[in-house]
Amino acid sequence: MPRKPTTHQFDLFSRPAAETVQVPPWQALPEETRRRLTKLIARLILDHADGERAVQREDADHDA
């Protein structure tokens, strides 16, 4: 008998369906998971902002 998957992958680009798995509330996630996700999201945001600054610096160099 096949095992049920213990993790879920969310499809961000399809239309929602009635049988779509619901995302658990943030408070229901284990503390370690919340901590890791917070660090990953912060790094994503900071890396993105840093990348935009790098592009702005390159554009400024081309103007000179």
PDB file of N, CA, C and O in Angstrom, chain B, residues numbered from 101:
ATOM      1  N   MET B 101       0.847  -1.171   0.000  1.00  0.00           N
ATOM      2  CA  MET B 101       0.000   0.000   0.000  1.00  0.00           C
ATOM      3  C   MET B 101       0.902   1.246   0.000  1.00  0.00           C
ATOM      4  O   MET B 101       1.808   1.349   0.827  1.00  0.00           O
ATOM      5  N   PRO B 102       0.657   2.201  -0.930  1.00  0.00           N
ATOM      6  CA  PRO B 102       1.498   3.397  -0.987  1.00  0.00           C
ATOM      7  C   PRO B 102       1.313   4.264   0.259  1.00  0.00           C
ATOM      8  O   PRO B 102       0.219   4.383   0.811  1.00  0.00           O
ATOM      9  N   ARG B 103       2.414   4.855   0.671  1.00  0.00           N
ATOM     10  CA  ARG B 103       2.366   5.759   1.827  1.00  0.00           C
ATOM     11  C   ARG B 103       1.846   7.123   1.405  1.00  0.00           C
ATOM     12  O   ARG B 103       2.050   7.554   0.270  1.00  0.00           O
ATOM     13  N   LYS B 104       1.182   7.788   2.316  1.00  0.00           N
ATOM     14  CA  LYS B 104       0.747   9.162   2.067  1.00  0.00           C
ATOM     15  C   LYS B 104       1.960  10.077   2.220  1.00  0.00           C
ATOM     16  O   LYS B 104       2.775   9.870   3.119  1.00  0.00           O
ATOM     17  N   PRO B 105       2.092  11.079   1.360  1.00  0.00           N
ATOM     18  CA  PRO B 105       3.224  11.992   1.519  1.00  0.00           C
ATOM     19  C   PRO B 105       3.097  12.781   2.822  1.00  0.00           C
ATOM     20  O   PRO B 105       1.998  13.131   3.250  1.00  0.00           O
ATOM     21  N   THR B 106       4.248  13.051   3.440  1.00  0.00           N
ATOM     22  CA  THR B 106       4.232  13.802   4.697  1.00  0.00           C
ATOM     23  C   THR B 106       4.479  15.290   4.459  1.00  0.00           C
ATOM     24  O   THR B 106       4.333  16.095   5.378  1.00  0.00           O
ATOM     25  N   THR B 107       4.849  15.656   3.244  1.00  0.00           N
ATOM     26  CA  THR B 107       5.054  17.067   2.924  1.00  0.00           C
ATOM     27  C   THR B 107       4.159  17.439   1.754  1.00  0.00           C
ATOM     28  O   THR B 107       3.687  16.575   1.014  1.00  0.00           O
ATOM     29  N   HIS B 108       3.935  18.729   1.600  1.00  0.00           N
ATOM     30  CA  HIS B 108       3.095  19.217   0.519  1.00  0.00           C
ATOM     31  C   HIS B 108       3.846  20.274  -0.259  1.00  0.00           C
ATOM     32  O   HIS B 108       4.542  21.107   0.323  1.00  0.00           O
ATOM     33  N   GLN B 109       3.709  20.242  -1.565  1.00  0.00           N
ATOM     34  CA  GLN B 109       4.269  21.288  -2.403  1.00  0.00           C
ATOM     35  C   GLN B 109       3.098  22.091  -2.951  1.00  0.00           C
ATOM     36  O   GLN B 109       2.167  21.528  -3.526  1.00  0.00           O
ATOM     37  N   PHE B 110       3.147  23.390  -2.774  1.00  0.00           N
ATOM     38  CA  PHE B 110       2.057  24.248  -3.197  1.00  0.00           C
ATOM     39  C   PHE B 110       2.321  24.762  -4.604  1.00  0.00           C
ATOM     40  O   PHE B 110       3.428  25.200  -4.917  1.00  0.00           O
ATOM     41  N   ASP B 111       1.315  24.708  -5.433  1.00  0.00           N
ATOM     42  CA  ASP B 111       1.411  25.244  -6.788  1.00  0.00           C
ATOM     43  C   ASP B 111       0.929  26.684  -6.736  1.00  0.00           C
ATOM     44  O   ASP B 111      -0.258  26.942  -6.537  1.00  0.00           O
ATOM     45  N   LEU B 112       1.852  27.619  -6.915  1.00  0.00           N
ATOM     46  CA  LEU B 112       1.521  29.032  -6.791  1.00  0.00           C
ATOM     47  C   LEU B 112       0.891  29.610  -8.045  1.00  0.00           C
ATOM     48  O   LEU B 112       0.373  30.726  -8.016  1.00  0.00           O
ATOM     49  N   PHE B 113       0.926  28.865  -9.153  1.00  0.00           N
ATOM     50  CA  PHE B 113       0.531  29.449 -10.424  1.00  0.00           C
ATOM     51  C   PHE B 113      -0.747  28.874 -11.022  1.00  0.00           C
ATOM     52  O   PHE B 113      -1.221  29.366 -12.046  1.00  0.00           O
ATOM     53  N   SER B 114      -1.301  27.859 -10.412  1.00  0.00           N
ATOM     54  CA  SER B 114      -2.537  27.299 -10.956  1.00  0.00           C
ATOM     55  C   SER B 114      -3.734  27.932 -10.258  1.00  0.00           C
ATOM     56  O   SER B 114      -3.602  28.575  -9.216  1.00  0.00           O
ATOM     57  N   ARG B 115      -4.868  27.740 -10.841  1.00  0.00           N
ATOM     58  CA  ARG B 115      -6.098  28.257 -10.236  1.00  0.00           C
ATOM     59  C   ARG B 115      -6.432  27.410  -9.021  1.00  0.00           C
ATOM     60  O   ARG B 115      -6.256  26.192  -9.055  1.00  0.00           O
ATOM     61  N   PRO B 116      -6.910  28.027  -7.947  1.00  0.00           N
ATOM     62  CA  PRO B 116      -7.241  27.256  -6.747  1.00  0.00           C
ATOM     63  C   PRO B 116      -8.365  26.258  -7.022  1.00  0.00           C
ATOM     64  O   PRO B 116      -9.320  26.556  -7.740  1.00  0.00           O
ATOM     65  N   ALA B 117      -8.234  25.103  -6.451  1.00  0.00           N
ATOM     66  CA  ALA B 117      -9.257  24.060  -6.585  1.00  0.00           C
ATOM     67  C   ALA B 117      -9.811  23.758  -5.198  1.00  0.00           C
ATOM     68  O   ALA B 117      -9.175  24.041  -4.182  1.00  0.00           O
ATOM     69  N   ALA B 118     -10.971  23.197  -5.177  1.00  0.00           N
ATOM     70  CA  ALA B 118     -11.627  22.887  -3.898  1.00  0.00           C
ATOM     71  C   ALA B 118     -10.802  21.888  -3.084  1.00  0.00           C
ATOM     72  O   ALA B 118     -10.817  21.929  -1.854  1.00  0.00           O
ATOM     73  N   GLU B 119     -10.084  20.995  -3.764  1.00  0.00           N
ATOM     74  CA  GLU B 119      -9.334  19.982  -3.034  1.00  0.00           C
ATOM     75  C   GLU B 119      -7.916  20.431  -2.690  1.00  0.00           C
ATOM     76  O   GLU B 119      -7.110  19.617  -2.239  1.00  0.00           O
ATOM     77  N   THR B 120      -7.598  21.704  -2.893  1.00  0.00           N
ATOM     78  CA  THR B 120      -6.270  22.222  -2.571  1.00  0.00           C
ATOM     79  C   THR B 120      -5.998  22.083  -1.076  1.00  0.00           C
ATOM     80  O   THR B 120      -6.866  22.357  -0.247  1.00  0.00           O
ATOM     81  N   VAL B 121      -4.796  21.657  -0.749  1.00  0.00           N
ATOM     82  CA  VAL B 121      -4.393  21.504   0.647  1.00  0.00           C
ATOM     83  C   VAL B 121      -4.278  22.893   1.266  1.00  0.00           C
ATOM     84  O   VAL B 121      -3.696  23.797   0.667  1.00  0.00           O
ATOM     85  N   GLN B 122      -4.818  23.059   2.435  1.00  0.00           N
ATOM     86  CA  GLN B 122      -4.763  24.342   3.126  1.00  0.00           C
ATOM     87  C   GLN B 122      -3.403  24.518   3.806  1.00  0.00           C
ATOM     88  O   GLN B 122      -2.847  23.571   4.362  1.00  0.00           O
ATOM     89  N   VAL B 123      -2.887  25.726   3.753  1.00  0.00           N
ATOM     90  CA  VAL B 123      -1.626  26.044   4.416  1.00  0.00           C
ATOM     91  C   VAL B 123      -1.887  26.115   5.918  1.00  0.00           C
ATOM     92  O   VAL B 123      -2.855  26.741   6.347  1.00  0.00           O
ATOM     93  N   PRO B 124      -1.037  25.482   6.717  1.00  0.00           N
ATOM     94  CA  PRO B 124      -1.267  25.545   8.163  1.00  0.00           C
ATOM     95  C   PRO B 124      -1.025  26.967   8.679  1.00  0.00           C
ATOM     96  O   PRO B 124      -0.191  27.689   8.132  1.00  0.00           O
ATOM     97  N   PRO B 125      -1.739  27.367   9.717  1.00  0.00           N
ATOM     98  CA  PRO B 125      -1.492  28.690  10.289  1.00  0.00           C
ATOM     99  C   PRO B 125      -0.057  28.781  10.810  1.00  0.00           C
ATOM    100  O   PRO B 125       0.511  27.794  11.277  1.00  0.00           O
ATOM    101  N   TRP B 126       0.510  29.970  10.723  1.00  0.00           N
ATOM    102  CA  TRP B 126       1.896  30.195  11.145  1.00  0.00           C
ATOM    103  C   TRP B 126       2.125  29.679  12.569  1.00  0.00           C
ATOM    104  O   TRP B 126       3.143  29.039  12.836  1.00  0.00           O
ATOM    105  N   GLN B 127       1.204  29.948  13.471  1.00  0.00           N
ATOM    106  CA  GLN B 127       1.369  29.544  14.864  1.00  0.00           C
ATOM    107  C   GLN B 127       1.356  28.027  15.037  1.00  0.00           C
ATOM    108  O   GLN B 127       1.855  27.516  16.039  1.00  0.00           O
ATOM    109  N   ALA B 128       0.796  27.308  14.078  1.00  0.00           N
ATOM    110  CA  ALA B 128       0.732  25.853  14.180  1.00  0.00           C
ATOM    111  C   ALA B 128       2.046  25.194  13.770  1.00  0.00           C
ATOM    112  O   ALA B 128       2.270  24.018  14.057  1.00  0.00           O
ATOM    113  N   LEU B 129       2.917  25.952  13.097  1.00  0.00           N
ATOM    114  CA  LEU B 129       4.204  25.391  12.685  1.00  0.00           C
ATOM    115  C   LEU B 129       5.126  25.271  13.891  1.00  0.00           C
ATOM    116  O   LEU B 129       5.050  26.084  14.812  1.00  0.00           O
ATOM    117  N   PRO B 130       5.993  24.267  13.894  1.00  0.00           N
ATOM    118  CA  PRO B 130       6.955  24.147  14.999  1.00  0.00           C
ATOM    119  C   PRO B 130       7.850  25.393  15.067  1.00  0.00           C
ATOM    120  O   PRO B 130       8.132  26.016  14.043  1.00  0.00           O
ATOM    121  N   GLU B 131       8.285  25.745  16.256  1.00  0.00           N
ATOM    122  CA  GLU B 131       9.094  26.953  16.449  1.00  0.00           C
ATOM    123  C   GLU B 131      10.350  26.933  15.584  1.00  0.00           C
ATOM    124  O   GLU B 131      10.706  27.953  14.992  1.00  0.00           O
ATOM    125  N   GLU B 132      11.023  25.796  15.503  1.00  0.00           N
ATOM    126  CA  GLU B 132      12.249  25.705  14.681  1.00  0.00           C
ATOM    127  C   GLU B 132      11.940  25.985  13.217  1.00  0.00           C
ATOM    128  O   GLU B 132      12.733  26.635  12.536  1.00  0.00           O
ATOM    129  N   THR B 133      10.810  25.511  12.723  1.00  0.00           N
ATOM    130  CA  THR B 133      10.407  25.767  11.335  1.00  0.00           C
ATOM    131  C   THR B 133      10.150  27.257  11.130  1.00  0.00           C
ATOM    132  O   THR B 133      10.600  27.833  10.139  1.00  0.00           O
ATOM    133  N   ARG B 134       9.439  27.875  12.049  1.00  0.00           N
ATOM    134  CA  ARG B 134       9.175  29.325  11.941  1.00  0.00           C
ATOM    135  C   ARG B 134      10.475  30.113  11.953  1.00  0.00           C
ATOM    136  O   ARG B 134      10.629  31.065  11.188  1.00  0.00           O
ATOM    137  N   ARG B 135      11.412  29.727  12.814  1.00  0.00           N
ATOM    138  CA  ARG B 135      12.697  30.417  12.918  1.00  0.00           C
ATOM    139  C   ARG B 135      13.470  30.300  11.596  1.00  0.00           C
ATOM    140  O   ARG B 135      13.994  31.289  11.083  1.00  0.00           O
ATOM    141  N   ARG B 136      13.531  29.095  11.062  1.00  0.00           N
ATOM    142  CA  ARG B 136      14.262  28.893   9.802  1.00  0.00           C
ATOM    143  C   ARG B 136      13.605  29.646   8.647  1.00  0.00           C
ATOM    144  O   ARG B 136      14.290  30.266   7.833  1.00  0.00           O
ATOM    145  N   LEU B 137      12.283  29.590   8.582  1.00  0.00           N
ATOM    146  CA  LEU B 137      11.581  30.306   7.514  1.00  0.00           C
ATOM    147  C   LEU B 137      11.794  31.811   7.625  1.00  0.00           C
ATOM    148  O   LEU B 137      11.977  32.488   6.613  1.00  0.00           O
ATOM    149  N   THR B 138      11.771  32.334   8.834  1.00  0.00           N
ATOM    150  CA  THR B 138      11.999  33.770   9.029  1.00  0.00           C
ATOM    151  C   THR B 138      13.384  34.157   8.544  1.00  0.00           C
ATOM    152  O   THR B 138      13.540  35.176   7.872  1.00  0.00           O
ATOM    153  N   LYS B 139      14.396  33.356   8.876  1.00  0.00           N
ATOM    154  CA  LYS B 139      15.761  33.649   8.424  1.00  0.00           C
ATOM    155  C   LYS B 139      15.858  33.569   6.901  1.00  0.00           C
ATOM    156  O   LYS B 139      16.498  34.415   6.276  1.00  0.00           O
ATOM    157  N   LEU B 140      15.231  32.561   6.303  1.00  0.00           N
ATOM    158  CA  LEU B 140      15.283  32.422   4.848  1.00  0.00           C
ATOM    159  C   LEU B 140      14.586  33.582   4.139  1.00  0.00           C
ATOM    160  O   LEU B 140      15.096  34.102   3.146  1.00  0.00           O
ATOM    161  N   ILE B 141      13.434  33.981   4.643  1.00  0.00           N
ATOM    162  CA  ILE B 141      12.698  35.088   4.028  1.00  0.00           C
ATOM    163  C   ILE B 141      13.491  36.383   4.171  1.00  0.00           C
ATOM    164  O   ILE B 141      13.572  37.167   3.226  1.00  0.00           O
ATOM    165  N   ALA B 142      14.077  36.612   5.345  1.00  0.00           N
ATOM    166  CA  ALA B 142      14.890  37.821   5.546  1.00  0.00           C
ATOM    167  C   ALA B 142      16.071  37.831   4.587  1.00  0.00           C
ATOM    168  O   ALA B 142      16.383  38.869   4.003  1.00  0.00           O
ATOM    169  N   ARG B 143      16.735  36.681   4.417  1.00  0.00           N
ATOM    170  CA  ARG B 143      17.872  36.616   3.499  1.00  0.00           C
ATOM    171  C   ARG B 143      17.435  36.866   2.059  1.00  0.00           C
ATOM    172  O   ARG B 143      18.126  37.551   1.305  1.00  0.00           O
ATOM    173  N   LEU B 144      16.286  36.308   1.682  1.00  0.00           N
ATOM    174  CA  LEU B 144      15.754  36.542   0.339  1.00  0.00           C
ATOM    175  C   LEU B 144      15.510  38.023   0.084  1.00  0.00           C
ATOM    176  O   LEU B 144      15.882  38.549  -0.965  1.00  0.00           O
ATOM    177  N   ILE B 145      14.886  38.691   1.047  1.00  0.00           N
ATOM    178  CA  ILE B 145      14.584  40.116   0.905  1.00  0.00           C
ATOM    179  C   ILE B 145      15.880  40.929   0.833  1.00  0.00           C
ATOM    180  O   ILE B 145      16.021  41.797  -0.029  1.00  0.00           O
ATOM    181  N   LEU B 146      16.825  40.650   1.736  1.00  0.00           N
ATOM    182  CA  LEU B 146      18.076  41.406   1.745  1.00  0.00           C
ATOM    183  C   LEU B 146      18.906  41.146   0.484  1.00  0.00           C
ATOM    184  O   LEU B 146      19.500  42.074  -0.066  1.00  0.00           O
ATOM    185  N   ASP B 147      18.951  39.900   0.025  1.00  0.00           N
ATOM    186  CA  ASP B 147      19.678  39.596  -1.210  1.00  0.00           C
ATOM    187  C   ASP B 147      19.044  40.300  -2.399  1.00  0.00           C
ATOM    188  O   ASP B 147      19.747  40.792  -3.282  1.00  0.00           O
ATOM    189  N   HIS B 148      17.740  40.348  -2.423  1.00  0.00           N
ATOM    190  CA  HIS B 148      17.032  41.017  -3.510  1.00  0.00           C
ATOM    191  C   HIS B 148      17.340  42.511  -3.487  1.00  0.00           C
ATOM    192  O   HIS B 148      17.634  43.105  -4.525  1.00  0.00           O
ATOM    193  N   ALA B 149      17.273  43.114  -2.308  1.00  0.00           N
ATOM    194  CA  ALA B 149      17.569  44.550  -2.185  1.00  0.00           C
ATOM    195  C   ALA B 149      19.014  44.825  -2.568  1.00  0.00           C
ATOM    196  O   ALA B 149      19.295  45.819  -3.239  1.00  0.00           O
ATOM    197  N   ASP B 150      19.931  43.965  -2.154  1.00  0.00           N
ATOM    198  CA  ASP B 150      21.341  44.144  -2.489  1.00  0.00           C
ATOM    199  C   ASP B 150      21.550  44.022  -3.996  1.00  0.00           C
ATOM    200  O   ASP B 150      22.360  44.751  -4.570  1.00  0.00           O
ATOM    201  N   GLY B 151      20.834  43.116  -4.632  1.00  0.00           N
ATOM    202  CA  GLY B 151      20.929  42.961  -6.081  1.00  0.00           C
ATOM    203  C   GLY B 151      20.440  44.198  -6.808  1.00  0.00           C
ATOM    204  O   GLY B 151      21.018  44.580  -7.826  1.00  0.00           O
ATOM    205  N   GLU B 152      19.391  44.832  -6.313  1.00  0.00           N
ATOM    206  CA  GLU B 152      18.889  46.055  -6.929  1.00  0.00           C
ATOM    207  C   GLU B 152      19.901  47.187  -6.776  1.00  0.00           C
ATOM    208  O   GLU B 152      20.079  47.986  -7.696  1.00  0.00           O
ATOM    209  N   ARG B 153      20.564  47.262  -5.624  1.00  0.00           N
ATOM    210  CA  ARG B 153      21.591  48.293  -5.426  1.00  0.00           C
ATOM    211  C   ARG B 153      22.761  48.073  -6.369  1.00  0.00           C
ATOM    212  O   ARG B 153      23.331  49.032  -6.890  1.00  0.00           O
ATOM    213  N   ALA B 154      23.123  46.807  -6.591  1.00  0.00           N
ATOM    214  CA  ALA B 154      24.226  46.506  -7.505  1.00  0.00           C
ATOM    215  C   ALA B 154      23.875  46.960  -8.914  1.00  0.00           C
ATOM    216  O   ALA B 154      24.724  47.514  -9.614  1.00  0.00           O
ATOM    217  N   VAL B 155      22.640  46.734  -9.338  1.00  0.00           N
ATOM    218  CA  VAL B 155      22.199  47.169 -10.668  1.00  0.00           C
ATOM    219  C   VAL B 155      22.228  48.688 -10.745  1.00  0.00           C
ATOM    220  O   VAL B 155      22.653  49.244 -11.758  1.00  0.00           O
ATOM    221  N   GLN B 156      21.784  49.368  -9.697  1.00  0.00           N
ATOM    222  CA  GLN B 156      21.804  50.829  -9.692  1.00  0.00           C
ATOM    223  C   GLN B 156      23.232  51.356  -9.787  1.00  0.00           C
ATOM    224  O   GLN B 156      23.480  52.337 -10.488  1.00  0.00           O
ATOM    225  N   ARG B 157      24.183  50.710  -9.085  1.00  0.00           N
ATOM    226  CA  ARG B 157      25.586  51.126  -9.154  1.00  0.00           C
ATOM    227  C   ARG B 157      26.135  50.920 -10.559  1.00  0.00           C
ATOM    228  O   ARG B 157      26.871  51.764 -11.069  1.00  0.00           O
ATOM    229  N   GLU B 158      25.778  49.792 -11.191  1.00  0.00           N
ATOM    230  CA  GLU B 158      26.248  49.542 -12.555  1.00  0.00           C
ATOM    231  C   GLU B 158      25.680  50.584 -13.515  1.00  0.00           C
ATOM    232  O   GLU B 158      26.393  51.072 -14.391  1.00  0.00           O
ATOM    233  N   ASP B 159      24.420  50.922 -13.358  1.00  0.00           N
ATOM    234  CA  ASP B 159      23.811  51.948 -14.205  1.00  0.00           C
ATOM    235  C   ASP B 159      24.491  53.289 -14.008  1.00  0.00           C
ATOM    236  O   ASP B 159      24.704  54.022 -14.973  1.00  0.00           O
ATOM    237  N   ALA B 160      24.837  53.620 -12.766  1.00  0.00           N
ATOM    238  CA  ALA B 160      25.505  54.885 -12.472  1.00  0.00           C
ATOM    239  C   ALA B 160      26.892  54.908 -13.116  1.00  0.00           C
ATOM    240  O   ALA B 160      27.331  55.952 -13.599  1.00  0.00           O
ATOM    241  N   ASP B 161      27.584  53.769 -13.127  1.00  0.00           N
ATOM    242  CA  ASP B 161      28.915  53.688 -13.751  1.00  0.00           C
ATOM    243  C   ASP B 161      28.831  53.926 -15.247  1.00  0.00           C
ATOM    244  O   ASP B 161      29.737  54.522 -15.830  1.00  0.00           O
ATOM    245  N   HIS B 162      27.761  53.470 -15.875  1.00  0.00           N
ATOM    246  CA  HIS B 162      27.628  53.632 -17.318  1.00  0.00           C
ATOM    247  C   HIS B 162      27.314  55.072 -17.688  1.00  0.00           C
ATOM    248  O   HIS B 162      27.614  55.502 -18.802  1.00  0.00           O
ATOM    249  N   ASP B 163      26.713  55.825 -16.769  1.00  0.00           N
ATOM    250  CA  ASP B 163      26.366  57.210 -17.047  1.00  0.00           C
ATOM    251  C   ASP B 163      27.581  58.125 -17.024  1.00  0.00           C
ATOM    252  O   ASP B 163      27.563  59.186 -17.648  1.00  0.00           O
ATOM    253  N   ALA B 164      28.625  57.739 -16.324  1.00  0.00           N
ATOM    254  CA  ALA B 164      29.804  58.603 -16.174  1.00  0.00           C
ATOM    255  C   ALA B 164      30.680  58.601 -17.401  1.00  0.00           C
ATOM    256  O   ALA B 164      31.707  59.279 -17.427  1.00  0.00           O
TER     257      ALA B 164
END
